[in-house]
């Protein structure tokens, strides 16, 4: 999820801070960002809410936030 990393950096949030907020490990979040693993759908909803973007934007299906 390339956009996840971009959004996190735009907000100046570390991987650890976001992982703590999402109740996952830093390694899990790093795997999401690298594309090594995919978050479950409930996590995608939570991430979209956290960054105040659409799910389609977060997963790269739209350029409209």
Secondary structure, 3 states (H helix, E strand, C coil): CHHHHHHHHHCCCCHHHHHHHHCCCHHHHHHHHHCCCCCCHHHHHHHHHHHCCCHHHHCCCCCCC
